């Protein structure tokens, strides 16, 4: 395993794939046992490996790599349920949010929603291709910044910056349209 970690740290993509193939089946099985839906397990599995690769340089005892990976997975499961609990708590403490959610399905709101959707689409189409791409990945595909950074071959900070600039530019265009 020490050689594999060294190769990953050197940027060897074959080593990354070997790393994933070695640990992903067991971790995915663990996640499927802990989470309500397979889609959640798959998404968290990806997050586990992204975090692991980011943190590999800090790993001091490489002989416990497997245990370390399962610790990351366990922490991700805890965070998943913590977020779910917070959402549930918010709705229970603020019942008026349920009323607002129910009103959203009324016909008047649906017309406003349709008009807003058109305005949003017009503003979106006026953005540059790179801004459209990052906004689509983050808001439509619901991808976390870490995964977007990998897909765009950018650093995490560069991806955050591009996402921020894309949002700001979108807001400017949208406000100019209304």
MISE-351176 format. One record per residue: x, y, z of N, C-alpha, C in turn; residue number from 1. Coordinates in pm, whole numbers, plus 32768, in hexadecimal, padded with zeros to 4 digits. Layout:
<pts>
+------+------+------+-------+-------+-------+------+------+------+-----+
! n.xx ! n.yy ! n.zz ! ca.xx ! ca.yy ! ca.zz ! c.xx ! c.yy ! c.zz ! num !
+------+------+------+-------+-------+-------+------+------+------+-----+
!    X !    Y !    Z !     X !     Y !     Z !    X !    Y !    Z ! NUM !
...
+------+------+------+-------+-------+-------+------+------+------+-----+
</pts>
This chain:
<pts>
+------+------+------+-------+-------+-------+------+------+------+-----+
! n.xx ! n.yy ! n.zz ! ca.xx ! ca.yy ! ca.zz ! c.xx ! c.yy ! c.zz ! num !
+------+------+------+-------+-------+-------+------+------+------+-----+
! 8052 ! 7F88 ! 8000 !  8000 !  8000 !  8000 ! 8056 ! 807E ! 8000 !   1 !
! 80CA ! 8077 ! 803F !  8120 !  80EC !  8047 ! 8148 ! 811B ! 7FBB !   2 !
! 8166 ! 80BD ! 7F61 !  8189 !  80E1 !  7ED8 ! 8112 ! 811F ! 7E8F !   3 !
! 809D ! 80E9 ! 7EA7 !  8024 !  811E !  7E68 ! 800C ! 81AE ! 7E93 !   4 !
! 8018 ! 81C8 ! 7F14 !  8004 !  8250 !  7F47 ! 806C ! 82AE ! 7F0B !   5 !
! 80E8 ! 8281 ! 7F05 !  8153 !  82D3 !  7ECB ! 8134 ! 82F4 ! 7E3A !   6 !
! 8107 ! 8292 ! 7DEE !  80E4 !  82A9 !  7D61 ! 806F ! 830A ! 7D53 !   7 !
! 800D ! 82FE ! 7DAC !  7F9B !  835C !  7DA9 ! 7FCD ! 83E9 ! 7DC3 !   8 !
! 8023 ! 83F8 ! 7E27 !  8057 !  847C !  7E49 ! 80AC ! 84B7 ! 7DD8 !   9 !
! 80E3 ! 8461 ! 7D85 !  8131 !  848F !  7D11 ! 80D8 ! 84AF ! 7C9A !  10 !
! 8056 ! 8496 ! 7CA8 !  7FF7 !  84B8 !  7C3E ! 7FDB ! 8449 ! 7BDB !  11 !
! 7FF9 ! 83CE ! 7BFF !  7FE2 !  835B !  7BA8 ! 7F4E ! 8339 ! 7BA5 !  12 !
! 7F0E ! 834E ! 7B32 !  7E7D !  8336 !  7B28 ! 7E5B ! 82A1 ! 7B2E !  13 !
! 7EB4 ! 824B ! 7B02 !  7E9D !  81BA !  7B0B ! 7E9B ! 8191 ! 7B9F !  14 !
! 7EF1 ! 81CE ! 7BEF !  7EF4 !  81B0 !  7C7F ! 7E73 ! 81DE ! 7CC1 !  15 !
! 7E3E ! 824F ! 7C97 !  7DC0 !  8280 !  7CCE ! 7D50 ! 821D ! 7CAD !  16 !
! 7D50 ! 81EC ! 7C31 !  7CE9 !  818C !  7C09 ! 7CF6 ! 810A ! 7C58 !  17 !
! 7D71 ! 80DC ! 7C6C !  7D89 !  8063 !  7CBA ! 7D5A ! 8077 ! 7D4A !  18 !
! 7D78 ! 80E9 ! 7D80 !  7D4F !  810E !  7E08 ! 7CB6 ! 8107 ! 7E13 !  19 !
! 7C73 ! 8142 ! 7DB2 !  7BE1 !  8143 !  7DB1 ! 7BA9 ! 80B5 ! 7DA4 !  20 !
! 7BDF ! 8068 ! 7D48 !  7BAE !  7FE0 !  7D32 ! 7BC8 ! 7F86 ! 7DAB !  21 !
! 7C33 ! 7FA1 ! 7DF3 !  7C55 !  7F50 !  7E67 ! 7BF4 ! 7F68 ! 7EDB !  22 !
! 7BD6 ! 7FE7 ! 7EF6 !  7B89 !  8008 !  7F6D ! 7AF6 ! 8025 ! 7F55 !  23 !
! 7AD0 ! 804A ! 7EDC !  7A45 !  8074 !  7EC6 ! 79DD ! 8007 ! 7EDD !  24 !
! 79F3 ! 7F8A ! 7EB6 !  7988 !  7F27 !  7ECE ! 7964 ! 7F18 ! 7F62 !  25 !
! 79C7 ! 7F0E ! 7FB8 !  79AD !  7EFD !  8046 ! 796D ! 7F78 ! 8084 !  26 !
! 799F ! 7FEC ! 805E !  7969 !  8068 !  8096 ! 78DB ! 807F ! 8063 !  27 !
! 78C3 ! 8061 ! 7FE4 !  783B !  8070 !  7FAE ! 77DB ! 8014 ! 7FF7 !  28 !
! 7803 ! 7F99 ! 8011 !  77AE !  7F3C !  805B ! 778F ! 7F73 ! 80E6 !  29 !
! 77F6 ! 7FA8 ! 8129 !  77E5 !  7FE5 !  81AD ! 7781 ! 8058 ! 81A6 !  30 !
! 7790 ! 80AF ! 8142 !  7737 !  8123 !  8133 ! 76A8 ! 80F9 ! 8115 !  31 !
! 7697 ! 8092 ! 80C4 !  7610 !  8062 !  80A3 ! 75C8 ! 802D ! 8120 !  32 !
! 7616 ! 7FF5 ! 817D !  75DA !  7FC3 !  81F9 ! 75B0 ! 8036 ! 8254 !  33 !
! 75F4 ! 80A7 ! 8249 !  75DE !  8117 !  82A5 ! 757E ! 8180 ! 826F !  34 !
! 7567 ! 8182 ! 81ED !  7519 !  81ED !  81B0 ! 7497 ! 81B8 ! 8173 !  35 !
! 7431 ! 8210 ! 816C !  73AD !  81E3 !  813E ! 73A6 ! 81C4 ! 80A8 !  36 !
! 73F6 ! 8206 ! 8056 !  73EB !  81F3 !  7FC5 ! 7475 ! 81D8 ! 7F88 !  37 !
! 7477 ! 8186 ! 7F21 !  74F4 !  8165 !  7EDE ! 7535 ! 81DF ! 7E9E !  38 !
! 74E2 ! 823E ! 7E6E !  7518 !  82B7 !  7E31 ! 7568 ! 8308 ! 7E97 !  39 !
! 7535 ! 830D ! 7F12 !  757D !  8353 !  7F7D ! 7603 ! 830F ! 7F97 !  40 !
! 7602 ! 828B ! 7F98 !  767D !  823F !  7FB2 ! 76E4 ! 825A ! 7F44 !  41 !
! 76B8 ! 825C ! 7EC8 !  7715 !  8273 !  7E59 ! 774F ! 8300 ! 7E5E !  42 !
! 76FB ! 8362 ! 7E7E !  772A !  83EC !  7E86 ! 778F ! 83FC ! 7EF7 !  43 !
! 7770 ! 83C2 ! 7F68 !  77CB !  83CC !  7FD9 ! 784C ! 8380 ! 7FBE !  44 !
! 7843 ! 8311 ! 7F77 !  78BC !  82C7 !  7F51 ! 791B ! 8321 ! 7F03 !  45 !
! 78E6 ! 836B ! 7EA4 !  7939 !  83C8 !  7E57 ! 7979 ! 8430 ! 7EB2 !  46 !
! 792C ! 8465 ! 7F0E !  7960 !  84C8 !  7F6C ! 79CE ! 848D ! 7FC4 !  47 !
! 79BE ! 8410 ! 7FED !  7A23 !  83CD !  8040 ! 7AA7 ! 83C9 ! 7FF5 !  48 !
! 7AA4 ! 83A2 ! 7F77 !  7B21 !  8396 !  7F2C ! 7B5E ! 841E ! 7F0B !  49 !
! 7B0B ! 8480 ! 7EF0 !  7B42 !  8506 !  7EDA ! 7B86 ! 853A ! 7F58 !  50 !
! 7B46 ! 8529 ! 7FCA !  7B84 !  8554 !  8048 ! 7C03 ! 8506 ! 8064 !  51 !
! 7BFE ! 8483 ! 804D !  7C72 !  842F !  8068 ! 7CEA ! 845B ! 8014 !  52 !
! 7CD3 ! 8472 ! 7F94 !  7D41 !  849B !  7F3D ! 7D76 ! 8523 ! 7F65 !  53 !
! 7D1C ! 857E ! 7F8D !  7D48 !  8602 !  7FBD ! 7D9D ! 85F7 ! 803B !  54 !
! 7D7B ! 8599 ! 8091 !  7DBD !  858D !  8113 ! 7E30 ! 8528 ! 8116 !  55 !
! 7E48 ! 84E0 ! 80AA !  7EB3 !  847B !  80A8 ! 7F3B ! 84B1 ! 80D4 !  56 !
! 7F60 ! 852B ! 80AC !  7FE4 !  855D !  80D8 ! 7FF0 ! 8566 ! 8170 !  57 !
! 7F81 ! 8571 ! 81B6 !  7F84 !  857D !  8248 ! 7F81 ! 84F6 ! 828F !  58 !
! 7F67 ! 848C ! 8244 !  7F5E !  8407 !  827F ! 7FE9 ! 83DA ! 82AB !  59 !
! 7FFB ! 83C2 ! 832C !  807E !  839E !  835F ! 8095 ! 8309 ! 8365 !  60 !
! 8031 ! 82BC ! 838D !  803F !  822B !  8399 ! 7FF3 ! 81E8 ! 8327 !  61 !
! 8039 ! 81CD ! 82B9 !  7FF8 !  8198 !  8242 ! 7FCA ! 8107 ! 8253 !  62 !
! 7FF9 ! 80C5 ! 82BC !  7FCE !  803B !  82D1 ! 7F3B ! 8035 ! 82FD !  63 !
! 7F07 ! 80A4 ! 832F !  7E7B !  80A8 !  835A ! 7E22 ! 80F0 ! 82F5 !  64 !
! 7E47 ! 80EA ! 8276 !  7DFF !  812F !  820D ! 7D6C ! 8104 ! 8205 !  65 !
! 7D53 ! 8083 ! 8210 !  7CCB !  8050 !  8208 ! 7C76 ! 8087 ! 827B !  66 !
! 7CA9 ! 8081 ! 82F4 !  7C60 !  80B6 !  8367 ! 7C47 ! 814B ! 8357 !  67 !
! 7CA9 ! 8191 ! 8323 !  7C9D !  8221 !  830D ! 7C2E ! 823F ! 82A8 !  68 !
! 7C26 ! 81EF ! 823E !  7BBD !  8201 !  81D9 ! 7B32 ! 81EC ! 8216 !  69 !
! 7B25 ! 8185 ! 8269 !  7AA4 !  816B !  82A9 ! 7A80 ! 81D9 ! 830E !  70 !
! 7AE4 ! 8214 ! 834B !  7ACA !  8285 !  83A6 ! 7A91 ! 82FB ! 8358 !  71 !
! 7ACB ! 8316 ! 82E5 !  7A97 !  8382 !  828F ! 7A06 ! 8363 ! 8269 !  72 !
! 79EC ! 82E6 ! 8241 !  7965 !  82BE !  821A ! 7903 ! 82CE ! 828E !  73 !
! 792D ! 82A3 ! 8305 !  78D7 !  82B0 !  837B ! 78B7 ! 8342 ! 8396 !  74 !
! 791A ! 8399 ! 838D !  7905 !  8428 !  83A4 ! 78A5 ! 8463 ! 833D !  75 !
! 78AF ! 8434 ! 82C1 !  7854 !  8465 !  8259 ! 77C4 ! 843A ! 8276 !  76 !
! 77B2 ! 83C1 ! 82A9 !  772C !  8390 !  82CD ! 76F5 ! 83E5 ! 8340 !  77 !
! 7747 ! 8401 ! 83A3 !  771C !  8454 !  8414 ! 76F1 ! 84DD ! 83E1 !  78 !
! 773E ! 8519 ! 8388 !  771B !  859C !  8351 ! 7699 ! 8596 ! 8301 !  79 !
! 7685 ! 852A ! 82B7 !  7609 !  8517 !  826B ! 7591 ! 851D ! 82C8 !  80 !
! 7596 ! 84D1 ! 8334 !  7524 !  84CD !  8391 ! 7517 ! 854E ! 83E1 !  81 !
! 7586 ! 858E ! 83FC !  7580 !  860E !  8443 ! 7535 ! 8675 ! 83EE !  82 !
! 7555 ! 867C ! 836E !  7511 !  86D9 !  8315 ! 747C ! 86B8 ! 830C !  83 !
! 745D ! 8637 ! 8304 !  73D1 !  860C !  82FB ! 7385 ! 8632 ! 837A !  84 !
! 73C6 ! 8622 ! 83EC !  7388 !  8644 !  846C ! 7370 ! 86DB ! 8476 !  85 !
! 73D0 ! 8729 ! 844B !  73C2 !  87BA !  844F ! 734B ! 87E7 ! 83FB !  86 !
! 733F ! 87AD ! 8384 !  72CE !  87D0 !  832C ! 724A ! 87AB ! 836E !  87 !
! 7244 ! 8737 ! 83A9 !  71CB !  870A !  83ED ! 71AB ! 8765 ! 8463 !  88 !
! 7210 ! 878B ! 84AD !  71FF !  87E2 !  8521 ! 71CB ! 886C ! 84F7 !  89 !
! 7200 ! 88A0 ! 848B !  71D4 !  8924 !  845B ! 7140 ! 8921 ! 843A !  90 !
! 7113 ! 88B9 ! 83F2 !  7085 !  88B1 !  83D0 ! 702D ! 889C ! 844B !  91 !
! 7060 ! 8854 ! 84AE !  700F !  883D !  8526 ! 7007 ! 88BB ! 857D !  92 !
! 7071 ! 890B ! 857E !  7074 !  8984 !  85CF ! 702E ! 89FA ! 858C !  93 !
! 7029 ! 89F5 ! 8508 !  6FEE !  8A63 !  84BC ! 6F80 ! 8A2C ! 8461 !  94 !
! 6F0D ! 8A0A ! 849A !  6EA3 !  89CC !  8449 ! 6E72 ! 8A25 ! 83D7 !  95 !
! 6E87 ! 8AA8 ! 83E3 !  6E5A !  8B00 !  8378 ! 6EA6 ! 8AE4 ! 82F7 !  96 !
! 6F1D ! 8AA8 ! 8301 !  6F66 !  8A84 !  8288 ! 6F1A ! 8A1A ! 8239 !  97 !
! 6ED4 ! 89C2 ! 827F !  6E81 !  895E !  823A ! 6E0E ! 89A2 ! 81F2 !  98 !
! 6DD5 ! 8A09 ! 8231 !  6D68 !  8A53 !  81F3 ! 6D9A ! 8A97 ! 8174 !  99 !
! 6E0F ! 8AD6 ! 817E !  6E4A !  8B18 !  8108 ! 6E62 ! 8AB1 ! 809B ! 100 !
! 6E97 ! 8A3E ! 80C1 !  6EB0 !  89D4 !  805E ! 6E2D ! 89A8 ! 801C ! 101 !
! 6DC1 ! 89A1 ! 8067 !  6D3F !  8979 !  8030 ! 6D0A ! 89E3 ! 7FD0 ! 102 !
! 6D21 ! 8A63 ! 7FF0 !  6CF0 !  8ACF !  7F9A ! 6D38 ! 8AD3 ! 7F14 ! 103 !
! 6DB0 ! 8A9E ! 7F11 !  6DFE !  8AA0 !  7E97 ! 6DBA ! 8A54 ! 7E27 ! 104 !
! 6D64 ! 89F5 ! 7E48 !  6D22 !  89A7 !  7DDF ! 6CA2 ! 89E7 ! 7DAB ! 105 !
! 6C7C ! 8A5B ! 7DE0 !  6C04 !  8AA1 !  7DB3 ! 6C17 ! 8AD5 ! 7D24 ! 106 !
! 6BAB ! 8AE0 ! 7CD4 !  6BB5 !  8B09 !  7C47 ! 6BF9 ! 8B91 ! 7C33 ! 107 !
! 6BDD ! 8BF2 ! 7C8B !  6C19 !  8C77 !  7C7C ! 6CB1 ! 8C6F ! 7C85 ! 108 !
! 6CDE ! 8C1F ! 7CE2 !  6D6E !  8C11 !  7CF4 ! 6DAA ! 8BC9 ! 7C7B ! 109 !
! 6D60 ! 8B69 ! 7C44 !  6D93 !  8B1E !  7BD0 ! 6DAA ! 8B7B ! 7B59 ! 110 !
! 6D50 ! 8BDE ! 7B45 !  6D60 !  8C3D !  7AD8 ! 6DDD ! 8C93 ! 7AF0 ! 111 !
! 6DEC ! 8CC5 ! 7B6A !  6E63 !  8D13 !  7B8B ! 6EE1 ! 8CC0 ! 7B79 ! 112 !
! 6ED9 ! 8C44 ! 7BA0 !  6F4B !  8BEA !  7B94 ! 6F71 ! 8BD8 ! 7B00 ! 113 !
! 6F0E ! 8BC8 ! 7AAA !  6F28 !  8BB7 !  7A1B ! 6F69 ! 8C34 ! 79E0 ! 114 !
! 6F37 ! 8CAA ! 7A07 !  6F70 !  8D27 !  79D6 ! 7000 ! 8D38 ! 7A08 ! 115 !
! 7016 ! 8D16 ! 7A85 !  709C !  8D21 !  7ABD ! 70FB ! 8CC1 ! 7A76 ! 116 !
! 70C9 ! 8C4B ! 7A57 !  711C !  8BE7 !  7A13 ! 714B ! 8C1C ! 798B ! 117 !
! 70F3 ! 8C60 ! 7945 !  7116 !  8C9B !  78C3 ! 7182 ! 8D06 ! 78D6 ! 118 !
! 716F ! 8D5C ! 7938 !  71D3 !  8DC5 !  7952 ! 7259 ! 8D89 ! 797A ! 119 !
! 7254 ! 8D20 ! 79CB !  72CF !  8CDD !  79F3 ! 7317 ! 8CA0 ! 797B ! 120 !
! 72CA ! 8C62 ! 7923 !  7305 !  8C23 !  78AC ! 7346 ! 8C8B ! 7852 ! 121 !
! 7304 ! 8CFC ! 783F !  733B !  8D67 !  77EB ! 73BF ! 8D98 ! 7826 ! 122 !
! 73C0 ! 8DB1 ! 78A9 !  743B !  8DDF !  78EB ! 74A8 ! 8D76 ! 78E1 ! 123 !
! 7484 ! 8CF9 ! 78F5 !  74E6 !  8C8B !  78F0 ! 7527 ! 8C82 ! 7866 ! 124 !
! 74D7 ! 8C90 ! 77FE !  750A !  8C85 !  7775 ! 7568 ! 8CF8 ! 7750 ! 125 !
! 7562 ! 8D67 ! 7798 !  75BA !  8DD8 !  777D ! 7643 ! 8DC8 ! 77C0 ! 126 !
! 7650 ! 8D64 ! 7817 !  76D1 !  8D4C !  785A ! 7734 ! 8D0C ! 77FA ! 127 !
! 77B5 ! 8D1A ! 781B !  781B !  8CD6 !  77CD ! 780D ! 8C40 ! 77E0 ! 128 !
! 7844 ! 8BF4 ! 7786 !  783A !  8B60 !  778B ! 7873 ! 8B29 ! 780E ! 129 !
! 78E5 ! 8B5E ! 783A !  7923 !  8B27 !  78B4 ! 78CD ! 8B45 ! 792F ! 130 !
! 7889 ! 8BB7 ! 7931 !  7831 !  8BD6 !  79A1 ! 77B2 ! 8B82 ! 799C ! 131 !
! 777C ! 8B6C ! 7924 !  7708 !  8B15 !  7916 ! 772A ! 8A89 ! 7948 ! 132 !
! 779E ! 8A5A ! 791F !  77C8 !  89D2 !  7943 ! 77D1 ! 89C0 ! 79DA ! 133 !
! 7814 ! 8A1B ! 7A1F !  7827 !  8A09 !  7AAF ! 77A4 ! 8A1B ! 7AFC ! 134 !
! 7750 ! 8A78 ! 7AD1 !  76CE !  8A89 !  7B13 ! 7675 ! 8A0F ! 7AFC ! 135 !
! 7678 ! 89D8 ! 7A86 !  762A !  8960 !  7A68 ! 7659 ! 88EB ! 7ABE ! 136 !
! 76DC ! 88D9 ! 7AC7 !  7711 !  886A !  7B16 ! 76EB ! 8877 ! 7BAA ! 137 !
! 76F2 ! 88F1 ! 7BDD !  76D9 !  8905 !  7C6C ! 7644 ! 8906 ! 7C8F ! 138 !
! 75F4 ! 894B ! 7C3E !  7567 !  895D !  7C63 ! 7508 ! 88FB ! 7C1F ! 139 !
! 7526 ! 88CD ! 7BA9 !  74CE !  8870 !  7B64 ! 74F6 ! 87DF ! 7B83 ! 140 !
! 7578 ! 87C2 ! 7B73 !  75A8 !  873B !  7B91 ! 75BE ! 8727 ! 7C27 ! 141 !
! 75BC ! 8795 ! 7C73 !  75CB !  8791 !  7D05 ! 7651 ! 8752 ! 7D2F ! 142 !
! 76BB ! 8775 ! 7CE5 !  773F !  873F !  7D04 ! 7786 ! 8798 ! 7D69 ! 143 !
! 77CC ! 875D ! 7DC7 !  781B !  87AD !  7E25 ! 7894 ! 87EA ! 7DDD ! 144 !
! 78CA ! 8854 ! 7E16 !  7939 !  889C !  7DD9 ! 79B1 ! 8840 ! 7DC2 ! 145 !
! 79C9 ! 87E4 ! 7E1F !  7A3B !  8788 !  7E0F ! 7A31 ! 8737 ! 7D8F ! 146 !
! 79BC ! 8703 ! 7D72 !  79AC !  86B2 !  7CF9 ! 79B4 ! 870A ! 7C7D ! 147 !
! 797B ! 8781 ! 7C84 !  7983 !  87DE !  7C13 ! 7A15 ! 87FE ! 7BF5 ! 148 !
! 7A64 ! 8814 ! 7C5E !  7AF1 !  8836 !  7C4A ! 7B3B ! 87C6 ! 7C03 ! 149 !
! 7B1A ! 874A ! 7C25 !  7B59 !  86D7 !  7BE2 ! 7B2F ! 86D3 ! 7B50 ! 150 !
! 7AAE ! 86E3 ! 7B37 !  7A7B !  86DC !  7AAD ! 7AB2 ! 874C ! 7A55 ! 151 !
! 7AC6 ! 87C2 ! 7A90 !  7AF7 !  8834 !  7A42 ! 7B90 ! 883D ! 7A44 ! 152 !
! 7BCE ! 87E2 ! 7A8F !  7C5F !  87E0 !  7A9C ! 7C94 ! 8866 ! 7AD3 ! 153 !
! 7C50 ! 8895 ! 7B3B !  7C75 !  8911 !  7B7F ! 7C8F ! 88F3 ! 7C12 ! 154 !
! 7CD6 ! 894B ! 7C54 !  7CE7 !  893B !  7CE4 ! 7C61 ! 895B ! 7D28 ! 155 !
! 7C55 ! 892F ! 7DA4 !  7BDA !  8948 !  7DEF ! 7BC1 ! 89DF ! 7DF9 ! 156 !
! 7C28 ! 8A2B ! 7E1B !  7C18 !  8ABD !  7E2A ! 7BF3 ! 8AFF ! 7DA6 ! 157 !
! 7C34 ! 8AD3 ! 7D39 !  7C14 !  8B0D !  7CB5 ! 7B83 ! 8AEF ! 7C90 ! 158 !
! 7B54 ! 8A79 ! 7CB3 !  7AC9 !  8A53 !  7C97 ! 7A69 ! 8AA7 ! 7CE9 ! 159 !
! 7A87 ! 8AB8 ! 7D6A !  7A33 !  8B0E !  7DBE ! 7A2D ! 8B9B ! 7D86 ! 160 !
! 7AA0 ! 8BD1 ! 7D5B !  7AA5 !  8C58 !  7D24 ! 7A52 ! 8C64 ! 7CA5 ! 161 !
! 7A5F ! 8C01 ! 7C4D !  7A13 !  8C05 !  7BD0 ! 797D ! 8BFD ! 7BED ! 162 !
! 7957 ! 8BA9 ! 7C4C !  78CA !  8B9E !  7C70 ! 7897 ! 8C22 ! 7CA8 ! 163 !
! 78E5 ! 8C63 ! 7CFC !  78BE !  8CE4 !  7D35 ! 78AD ! 8D4C ! 7CC5 ! 164 !
! 7910 ! 8D53 ! 7C6B !  7907 !  8DB5 !  7BFD ! 7891 ! 8D97 ! 7BA2 ! 165 !
! 7876 ! 8D18 ! 7B8A !  7804 !  8CF2 !  7B35 ! 7781 ! 8D1F ! 7B75 ! 166 !
! 7775 ! 8D0A ! 7BF9 !  76FB !  8D35 !  7C3F ! 76EB ! 8DCD ! 7C37 ! 167 !
! 7758 ! 8E14 ! 7C4F !  7751 !  8EA7 !  7C4D ! 772B ! 8ED9 ! 7BC2 ! 168 !
! 7766 ! 8E9E ! 7B5C !  7748 !  8EC8 !  7AD4 ! 76B6 ! 8EA7 ! 7AB1 ! 169 !
! 7687 ! 8E33 ! 7ADD !  75FC !  8E0D !  7AC5 ! 759E ! 8E71 ! 7B07 ! 170 !
! 75BB ! 8E96 ! 7B83 !  7566 !  8EF5 !  7BCC ! 7561 ! 8F7B ! 7B82 ! 171 !
! 75D4 ! 8FA9 ! 7B51 !  75D7 !  9027 !  7B06 ! 757E ! 9020 ! 7A8A ! 172 !
! 758B ! 8FB3 ! 7A40 !  753D !  8FA4 !  79C4 ! 74A8 ! 8F99 ! 79E7 ! 173 !
! 7487 ! 8F4A ! 7A4B !  73FC !  8F36 !  7A72 ! 73BD ! 8FBA ! 7A9E ! 174 !
! 7404 ! 9006 ! 7AF2 !  73D0 !  9086 !  7B20 ! 73C0 ! 90EA ! 7AAF ! 175 !
! 7415 ! 90E2 ! 7A4C !  740A !  913D !  79D8 ! 7390 ! 911A ! 7982 ! 176 !
! 7368 ! 909B ! 7986 !  72F7 !  906C !  7936 ! 7271 ! 9093 ! 7975 ! 177 !
! 726D ! 90A5 ! 79F9 !  71EC !  90BE !  7A3A ! 71D4 ! 9150 ! 7A53 ! 178 !
+------+------+------+-------+-------+-------+------+------+------+-----+
</pts>
